[in-house]
Amino acid sequence: MDKLLEKLGLKYEDLSAAEKETLNSWMEALNKNQLTLESVRTYILAMKNGIEQELTQTTHNSKQDLFLKARLRNYLLLEAYISTPERAKQAIEAQISSFGKKS
């Protein structure tokens, strides 16, 4: 778990309480082989939404703002990483479906 967080430029202690709880439930699910790509997508969406809500508040300083933006960027990158194979598959399927069609 620490290696994965490190690859994303995060530390466990930097995560919010909700993120820690979710990560711990993921690790538990992973140990039971219950972690799915869909659950990861759902988590990323929830965390992105939470960060976006926090960013709209004007009560934090520039350091907190920078931290929130960095967290959001990490989630955006992770989301792009896990959706790339799906996007590639969709593009290939679209291309294949155009085979044989006359323009």
DRENKE-761351 format. One record per residue: residue number from 1; residue in three letters; x, y, z of N, C-alpha, C in turn. Coordinates in pm, whole numbers, always signed. Last residue first. Example, Ala and Ser with C-alpha at 12.3 -4.5 7.8 and 13.67 -1.06 7.14 Angstrom:
2
{nulo:2 tipa:ser n_x:+1285 n_y:-225 n_z:+708 ca_x:+1367 ca_y:-106 ca_z:+714 c_x:+1290 c_y:+3 c_z:+787}
{nulo:1 tipa:ala n_x:+1319 n_y:-569 n_z:+780 ca_x:+1230 ca_y:-450 ca_z:+780 c_x:+1320 c_y:-330 c_z:+780}
//
This chain:
103
{nulo:103 tipa:ser n_x:-1878 n_y:+472 n_z:-4793 ca_x:-1911 ca_y:+611 ca_z:-4771 c_x:-1962 c_y:+676 c_z:-4896}
{nulo:102 tipa:lys n_x:-1963 n_y:+153 n_z:-4672 ca_x:-1925 ca_y:+235 ca_z:-4787 c_x:-1967 c_y:+377 c_z:-4761}
{nulo:101 tipa:lys n_x:-1828 n_y:-56 n_z:-4430 ca_x:-1928 ca_y:+46 ca_z:-4463 c_x:-1877 c_y:+130 c_z:-4578}
{nulo:100 tipa:gly n_x:-1616 n_y:-218 n_z:-4373 ca_x:-1717 ca_y:-269 ca_z:-4463 c_x:-1826 c_y:-169 c_z:-4499}
{nulo:99 tipa:phe n_x:-1567 n_y:-86 n_z:-4053 ca_x:-1519 ca_y:-171 ca_z:-4161 c_x:-1636 c_y:-217 c_z:-4247}
{nulo:98 tipa:ser n_x:-1676 n_y:+35 n_z:-3836 ca_x:-1680 ca_y:+111 ca_z:-3961 c_x:-1629 c_y:+30 c_z:-4081}
{nulo:97 tipa:ser n_x:-1624 n_y:-135 n_z:-3631 ca_x:-1764 ca_y:-124 ca_z:-3674 c_x:-1777 c_y:-45 c_z:-3804}
{nulo:96 tipa:ile n_x:-1356 n_y:-86 n_z:-3594 ca_x:-1398 ca_y:-214 ca_z:-3651 c_x:-1540 c_y:-205 c_z:-3704}
{nulo:95 tipa:gln n_x:-1372 n_y:+166 n_z:-3472 ca_x:-1302 ca_y:+150 ca_z:-3600 c_x:-1346 c_y:+21 c_z:-3670}
{nulo:94 tipa:ala n_x:-1507 n_y:+103 n_z:-3239 ca_x:-1565 ca_y:+200 ca_z:-3332 c_x:-1503 c_y:+186 c_z:-3470}
{nulo:93 tipa:glu n_x:-1321 n_y:-70 n_z:-3122 ca_x:-1454 ca_y:-120 ca_z:-3158 c_x:-1523 c_y:-27 c_z:-3258}
{nulo:92 tipa:ile n_x:-1112 n_y:+110 n_z:-3080 ca_x:-1092 ca_y:-5 ca_z:-3169 c_x:-1227 c_y:-59 c_z:-3215}
{nulo:91 tipa:ala n_x:-1234 n_y:+281 n_z:-2896 ca_x:-1186 ca_y:+334 ca_z:-3024 c_x:-1167 c_y:+222 c_z:-3125}
{nulo:90 tipa:gln n_x:-1283 n_y:+105 n_z:-2683 ca_x:-1395 ca_y:+171 ca_z:-2750 c_x:-1354 c_y:+225 c_z:-2887}
{nulo:89 tipa:lys n_x:-1018 n_y:+40 n_z:-2613 ca_x:-1109 ca_y:-65 ca_z:-2660 c_x:-1226 c_y:-4 c_z:-2736}
{nulo:88 tipa:ala n_x:-932 n_y:+289 n_z:-2525 ca_x:-866 ca_y:+227 ca_z:-2640 c_x:-956 c_y:+119 c_z:-2699}
{nulo:87 tipa:arg n_x:-1096 n_y:+322 n_z:-2303 ca_x:-1106 ca_y:+415 ca_z:-2416 c_x:-1044 c_y:+356 c_z:-2542}
{nulo:86 tipa:glu n_x:-999 n_y:+112 n_z:-2145 ca_x:-1139 ca_y:+113 ca_z:-2187 c_x:-1159 c_y:+205 c_z:-2306}
{nulo:85 tipa:pro n_x:-733 n_y:+191 n_z:-2101 ca_x:-762 ca_y:+67 ca_z:-2174 c_x:-907 c_y:+62 c_z:-2225}
{nulo:84 tipa:thr n_x:-788 n_y:+445 n_z:-1961 ca_x:-721 ca_y:+439 ca_z:-2090 c_x:-747 c_y:+308 c_z:-2164}
{nulo:83 tipa:ser n_x:-884 n_y:+440 n_z:-1705 ca_x:-983 ca_y:+445 ca_z:-1813 c_x:-919 c_y:+434 c_z:-1951}
{nulo:82 tipa:ile n_x:-669 n_y:+442 n_z:-1535 ca_x:-754 ca_y:+323 ca_z:-1536 c_x:-856 c_y:+324 c_z:-1648}
{nulo:81 tipa:tyr n_x:-553 n_y:+693 n_z:-1601 ca_x:-476 ca_y:+569 ca_z:-1612 c_x:-567 c_y:+447 c_z:-1621}
{nulo:80 tipa:ala n_x:-751 n_y:+876 n_z:-1535 ca_x:-709 ca_y:+863 ca_z:-1675 c_x:-635 c_y:+731 c_z:-1697}
{nulo:79 tipa:glu n_x:-755 n_y:+837 n_z:-1258 ca_x:-874 ca_y:+811 ca_z:-1337 c_x:-839 c_y:+791 c_z:-1484}
{nulo:78 tipa:leu n_x:-497 n_y:+924 n_z:-1195 ca_x:-535 ca_y:+786 ca_z:-1167 c_x:-658 c_y:+747 c_z:-1249}
{nulo:77 tipa:leu n_x:-522 n_y:+1192 n_z:-1269 ca_x:-424 ca_y:+1106 ca_z:-1335 c_x:-458 c_y:+959 c_z:-1315}
{nulo:76 tipa:leu n_x:-720 n_y:+1275 n_z:-1089 ca_x:-743 ca_y:+1287 ca_z:-1233 c_x:-648 c_y:+1196 c_z:-1311}
{nulo:75 tipa:tyr n_x:-589 n_y:+1231 n_z:-847 ca_x:-709 ca_y:+1153 ca_z:-879 c_x:-741 c_y:+1159 c_z:-1028}
{nulo:74 tipa:asn n_x:-382 n_y:+1420 n_z:-874 ca_x:-351 ca_y:+1278 ca_z:-856 c_x:-471 c_y:+1191 c_z:-892}
{nulo:73 tipa:arg n_x:-532 n_y:+1657 n_z:-883 ca_x:-453 ca_y:+1616 ca_z:-999 c_x:-418 c_y:+1468 c_z:-991}
{nulo:72 tipa:leu n_x:-632 n_y:+1661 n_z:-623 ca_x:-723 ca_y:+1650 ca_z:-737 c_x:-650 c_y:+1602 c_z:-861}
{nulo:71 tipa:arg n_x:-392 n_y:+1699 n_z:-483 ca_x:-472 ca_y:+1577 ca_z:-462 c_x:-566 c_y:+1554 c_z:-579}
{nulo:70 tipa:ala n_x:-325 n_y:+1953 n_z:-580 ca_x:-235 ca_y:+1840 ca_z:-604 c_x:-309 c_y:+1707 c_z:-586}
{nulo:69 tipa:lys n_x:-538 n_y:+2103 n_z:-481 ca_x:-520 ca_y:+2093 ca_z:-626 c_x:-428 c_y:+1976 c_z:-661}
{nulo:68 tipa:leu n_x:-488 n_y:+2078 n_z:-207 ca_x:-612 ca_y:+2024 ca_z:-264 c_x:-599 c_y:+2006 c_z:-414}
{nulo:67 tipa:phe n_x:-240 n_y:+2212 n_z:-190 ca_x:-250 ca_y:+2072 ca_z:-151 c_x:-375 c_y:+2008 c_z:-212}
{nulo:66 tipa:leu n_x:-317 n_y:+2470 n_z:-267 ca_x:-219 ca_y:+2397 ca_z:-347 c_x:-227 c_y:+2247 c_z:-318}
{nulo:65 tipa:asp n_x:-487 n_y:+2530 n_z:-53 ca_x:-538 ca_y:+2531 ca_z:-190 c_x:-446 c_y:+2451 c_z:-281}
{nulo:64 tipa:gln n_x:-311 n_y:+2526 n_z:+159 ca_x:-418 ca_y:+2426 ca_z:+155 c_x:-475 c_y:+2415 c_z:+14}
{nulo:63 tipa:lys n_x:-158 n_y:+2748 n_z:+83 ca_x:-93 ca_y:+2617 ca_z:+100 c_x:-197 c_y:+2506 c_z:+94}
{nulo:62 tipa:ser n_x:-342 n_y:+2958 n_z:+85 ca_x:-284 ca_y:+2916 ca_z:-43 c_x:-215 c_y:+2780 c_z:-33}
{nulo:61 tipa:asn n_x:-612 n_y:+2863 n_z:+313 ca_x:-501 ca_y:+2946 ca_z:+266 c_x:-441 c_y:+2889 c_z:+138}
{nulo:60 tipa:his n_x:-972 n_y:+2848 n_z:+312 ca_x:-839 ca_y:+2788 ca_z:+326 c_x:-734 c_y:+2881 c_z:+265}
{nulo:59 tipa:thr n_x:-1226 n_y:+2947 n_z:+271 ca_x:-1171 ca_y:+2955 ca_z:+406 c_x:-1032 c_y:+2894 c_z:+420}
{nulo:58 tipa:thr n_x:-1378 n_y:+2929 n_z:+49 ca_x:-1276 ca_y:+3035 ca_z:+50 c_x:-1206 c_y:+3045 c_z:+185}
{nulo:57 tipa:gln n_x:-1461 n_y:+2638 n_z:-129 ca_x:-1464 ca_y:+2713 ca_z:-4 c_x:-1351 c_y:+2814 c_z:-4}
{nulo:56 tipa:thr n_x:-1403 n_y:+2494 n_z:-352 ca_x:-1496 ca_y:+2607 ca_z:-368 c_x:-1510 c_y:+2689 c_z:-240}
{nulo:55 tipa:leu n_x:-1244 n_y:+2287 n_z:-264 ca_x:-1181 ca_y:+2395 ca_z:-339 c_x:-1273 c_y:+2516 c_z:-355}
{nulo:54 tipa:glu n_x:-1433 n_y:+2113 n_z:-153 ca_x:-1339 ca_y:+2183 ca_z:-65 c_x:-1274 c_y:+2302 c_z:-136}
{nulo:53 tipa:gln n_x:-1553 n_y:+2022 n_z:-389 ca_x:-1632 ca_y:+2096 ca_z:-291 c_x:-1541 c_y:+2176 c_z:-197}
{nulo:52 tipa:glu n_x:-1335 n_y:+1889 n_z:-502 ca_x:-1395 ca_y:+2002 ca_z:-573 c_x:-1478 c_y:+2087 c_z:-479}
{nulo:51 tipa:ile n_x:-1304 n_y:+1687 n_z:-312 ca_x:-1199 ca_y:+1787 ca_z:-328 c_x:-1253 c_y:+1911 c_z:-399}
{nulo:50 tipa:gly n_x:-1542 n_y:+1543 n_z:-357 ca_x:-1511 ca_y:+1600 ca_z:-226 c_x:-1407 c_y:+1710 c_z:-234}
{nulo:49 tipa:asn n_x:-1509 n_y:+1463 n_z:-623 ca_x:-1620 ca_y:+1550 ca_z:-586 c_x:-1596 c_y:+1618 c_z:-452}
{nulo:48 tipa:lys n_x:-1286 n_y:+1297 n_z:-594 ca_x:-1279 ca_y:+1416 ca_z:-679 c_x:-1389 c_y:+1514 c_z:-642}
{nulo:47 tipa:met n_x:-1397 n_y:+1096 n_z:-432 ca_x:-1288 ca_y:+1178 ca_z:-381 c_x:-1272 c_y:+1307 c_z:-463}
{nulo:46 tipa:ala n_x:-1592 n_y:+990 n_z:-605 ca_x:-1631 ca_y:+1045 ca_z:-476 c_x:-1522 c_y:+1138 c_z:-420}
{nulo:45 tipa:leu n_x:-1429 n_y:+900 n_z:-817 ca_x:-1532 ca_y:+1000 ca_z:-840 c_x:-1573 c_y:+1068 c_z:-709}
{nulo:44 tipa:ile n_x:-1278 n_y:+706 n_z:-682 ca_x:-1212 ca_y:+822 ca_z:-743 c_x:-1312 c_y:+934 c_z:-766}
{nulo:43 tipa:tyr n_x:-1482 n_y:+522 n_z:-612 ca_x:-1402 ca_y:+590 ca_z:-510 c_x:-1338 c_y:+717 c_z:-566}
{nulo:42 tipa:thr n_x:-1564 n_y:+437 n_z:-864 ca_x:-1659 ca_y:+501 ca_z:-774 c_x:-1587 c_y:+581 c_z:-667}
{nulo:41 tipa:arg n_x:-1328 n_y:+315 n_z:-954 ca_x:-1384 ca_y:+431 ca_z:-1025 c_x:-1480 c_y:+509 c_z:-937}
{nulo:40 tipa:val n_x:-1314 n_y:+107 n_z:-768 ca_x:-1207 ca_y:+206 ca_z:-774 c_x:-1257 c_y:+333 c_z:-844}
{nulo:39 tipa:ser n_x:-1539 n_y:-36 n_z:-837 ca_x:-1532 ca_y:+23 ca_z:-703 c_x:-1422 c_y:+128 c_z:-696}
{nulo:38 tipa:glu n_x:-1467 n_y:-115 n_z:-1097 ca_x:-1582 ca_y:-26 ca_z:-1078 c_x:-1579 c_y:+39 c_z:-940}
{nulo:37 tipa:leu n_x:-1264 n_y:-292 n_z:-1048 ca_x:-1233 ca_y:-169 ca_z:-1119 c_x:-1345 c_y:-67 c_z:-1098}
{nulo:36 tipa:thr n_x:-1289 n_y:-427 n_z:-716 ca_x:-1319 ca_y:-427 ca_z:-858 c_x:-1280 c_y:-293 c_z:-919}
{nulo:35 tipa:leu n_x:-1206 n_y:-640 n_z:-458 ca_x:-1181 ca_y:-509 ca_z:-515 c_x:-1205 c_y:-517 c_z:-666}
{nulo:34 tipa:gln n_x:-1215 n_y:-886 n_z:-344 ca_x:-1342 ca_y:-823 ca_z:-375 c_x:-1326 c_y:-685 c_z:-438}
{nulo:33 tipa:asn n_x:-1018 n_y:-1052 n_z:-225 ca_x:-1038 ca_y:-1052 ca_z:-370 c_x:-1172 c_y:-993 c_z:-412}
{nulo:32 tipa:lys n_x:-960 n_y:-1007 n_z:+32 ca_x:-1069 ca_y:-1102 ca_z:+9 c_x:-1100 c_y:-1114 c_z:-140}
{nulo:31 tipa:asn n_x:-767 n_y:-818 n_z:+7 ca_x:-730 ca_y:-942 ca_z:+74 c_x:-835 c_y:-1050 c_z:+56}
{nulo:30 tipa:leu n_x:-929 n_y:-624 n_z:-103 ca_x:-824 ca_y:-684 ca_z:-184 c_x:-778 c_y:-816 c_z:-124}
{nulo:29 tipa:ala n_x:-1082 n_y:-553 n_z:+117 ca_x:-1147 ca_y:-617 ca_z:+2 c_x:-1045 c_y:-686 c_z:-86}
{nulo:28 tipa:glu n_x:-879 n_y:-435 n_z:+270 ca_x:-953 ca_y:-549 ca_z:+323 c_x:-1020 c_y:-626 c_z:+209}
{nulo:27 tipa:met n_x:-809 n_y:-229 n_z:+101 ca_x:-708 ca_y:-329 ca_z:+136 c_x:-775 c_y:-454 c_z:+191}
{nulo:26 tipa:trp n_x:-1051 n_y:-90 n_z:+99 ca_x:-997 ca_y:-147 ca_z:-26 c_x:-898 c_y:-258 c_z:+6}
{nulo:25 tipa:ser n_x:-1064 n_y:-5 n_z:+359 ca_x:-1165 ca_y:-99 ca_z:+312 c_x:-1122 c_y:-165 c_z:+182}
{nulo:24 tipa:asn n_x:-842 n_y:+167 n_z:+355 ca_x:-841 ca_y:+50 ca_z:+443 c_x:-945 c_y:-52 c_z:+400}
{nulo:23 tipa:leu n_x:-938 n_y:+357 n_z:+175 ca_x:-818 ca_y:+280 ca_z:+143 c_x:-810 c_y:+154 c_z:+228}
{nulo:22 tipa:thr n_x:-1153 n_y:+459 n_z:+324 ca_x:-1177 ca_y:+392 ca_z:+196 c_x:-1058 c_y:+305 c_z:+159}
{nulo:21 tipa:glu n_x:-1018 n_y:+568 n_z:+543 ca_x:-1120 ca_y:+466 ca_z:+564 c_x:-1144 c_y:+387 c_z:+436}
{nulo:20 tipa:lys n_x:-857 n_y:+756 n_z:+413 ca_x:-795 ca_y:+647 ca_z:+490 c_x:-895 c_y:+533 c_z:+509}
{nulo:19 tipa:glu n_x:-1054 n_y:+923 n_z:+308 ca_x:-964 ca_y:+852 ca_z:+217 c_x:-897 c_y:+735 c_z:+287}
{nulo:18 tipa:ala n_x:-1170 n_y:+1022 n_z:+541 ca_x:-1252 ca_y:+946 ca_z:+447 c_x:-1164 c_y:+864 c_z:+353}
{nulo:17 tipa:ala n_x:-953 n_y:+1160 n_z:+651 ca_x:-1011 ca_y:+1048 ca_z:+725 c_x:-1094 c_y:+960 c_z:+632}
{nulo:16 tipa:ser n_x:-708 n_y:+1222 n_z:+391 ca_x:-816 ca_y:+1262 ca_z:+481 c_x:-871 c_y:+1139 c_z:+550}
{nulo:15 tipa:leu n_x:-354 n_y:+1161 n_z:+385 ca_x:-489 ca_y:+1134 ca_z:+339 c_x:-591 c_y:+1184 c_z:+441}
{nulo:14 tipa:asp n_x:-107 n_y:+1184 n_z:+498 ca_x:-159 ca_y:+1302 ca_z:+429 c_x:-303 c_y:+1284 c_z:+382}
{nulo:13 tipa:glu n_x:-39 n_y:+935 n_z:+592 ca_x:-76 ca_y:+1036 ca_z:+692 c_x:-130 c_y:+1165 c_z:+628}
{nulo:12 tipa:tyr n_x:+36 n_y:+806 n_z:+355 ca_x:-85 ca_y:+766 ca_z:+425 c_x:-132 c_y:+875 c_z:+521}
{nulo:11 tipa:lys n_x:+135 n_y:+1022 n_z:+93 ca_x:+170 ca_y:+949 ca_z:+214 c_x:+40 c_y:+919 c_z:+287}
{nulo:10 tipa:leu n_x:+194 n_y:+1042 n_z:-264 ca_x:+114 ca_y:+1058 ca_z:-143 c_x:+175 c_y:+982 c_z:-27}
{nulo:9 tipa:gly n_x:+280 n_y:+997 n_z:-522 ca_x:+327 ca_y:+1116 ca_z:-453 c_x:+249 c_y:+1145 c_z:-326}
{nulo:8 tipa:leu n_x:+220 n_y:+761 n_z:-634 ca_x:+127 ca_y:+870 ca_z:-662 c_x:+166 c_y:+1000 c_z:-592}
{nulo:7 tipa:lys n_x:+415 n_y:+602 n_z:-525 ca_x:+415 ca_y:+621 ca_z:-670 c_x:+327 c_y:+738 c_z:-711}
{nulo:6 tipa:glu n_x:+323 n_y:+601 n_z:-260 ca_x:+447 ca_y:+670 ca_z:-293 c_x:+457 c_y:+698 c_z:-443}
{nulo:5 tipa:leu n_x:+100 n_y:+437 n_z:-281 ca_x:+82 ca_y:+577 ca_z:-244 c_x:+205 c_y:+659 c_z:-282}
{nulo:4 tipa:leu n_x:+236 n_y:+198 n_z:-344 ca_x:+139 ca_y:+255 ca_z:-437 c_x:+117 c_y:+403 c_z:-407}
{nulo:3 tipa:lys n_x:+387 n_y:+161 n_z:-112 ca_x:+455 ca_y:+177 ca_z:-241 c_x:+362 c_y:+240 c_z:-344}
{nulo:2 tipa:asp n_x:+191 n_y:+126 n_z:+82 ca_x:+278 ca_y:+243 ca_z:+89 c_x:+349 c_y:+269 c_z:-43}
{nulo:1 tipa:met n_x:+82 n_y:-118 n_z:+0 ca_x:+0 ca_y:+0 ca_z:+0 c_x:+87 c_y:+125 c_z:+0}
//
